Amino acid sequence: MADTKAITDKSERKKVKRAARKKAAPKAKRTAPRGSQKQKVKKLARGQSKR
């Protein structure tokens, strides 16, 4: 993505960003499902409450 920190005009910055996005190579398809690397949440013990 183009560095647009120097551009103060919002519409101008938007134009530059859009152009850069169009020019960029398309992202590759995912090989693993999203969030597959996320740590899984352990299920709490069922039944009698702990307190």
N, C-alpha and C positions, 0 to 999 in steps of 0.2 A: 504494500500500500504506500502511496506517496506521502511524503512528510509534509503535512499541511499546518504545522505549528506557526509558521511565519505569516500565513494568510489570515487576516483579521475579518474580512468580509465573509459572512456566513454562506451566501449564495455562491460566491466564487470558490470557496473551499469545497462546497458540495459538488460543484462541477468537476473540480480536479479529482476528488475522491472517486466519483462515478466513472470518470475516464480511466483512472488507474485500475478500478475494479473490472472494467470491461477488458482491459489489456492483459490482466493477470491470467495465468494458466488456470484451467479449471481444477478444482480439488479432486483428488482421487476418491473413489467410493470407499466406504468404510469396510474394513476387513473383520472387525469385531463389533458387536452391538454397542451402542452408546451406554456409558456407565458400567460396562462389564468389569472394569478395573476398580470400581468403587468398593470400599469395604462393606461387607454385608452386615446388617444389624442383627444381633442375636435376639431371639425371641425370649422374653422374660418367662420365668417359671409360672406355669398355670396353677390354678387351685387356690389353696390357702394364701391369704395376703402375707407379705413379709413383715409387716409391722402390726 
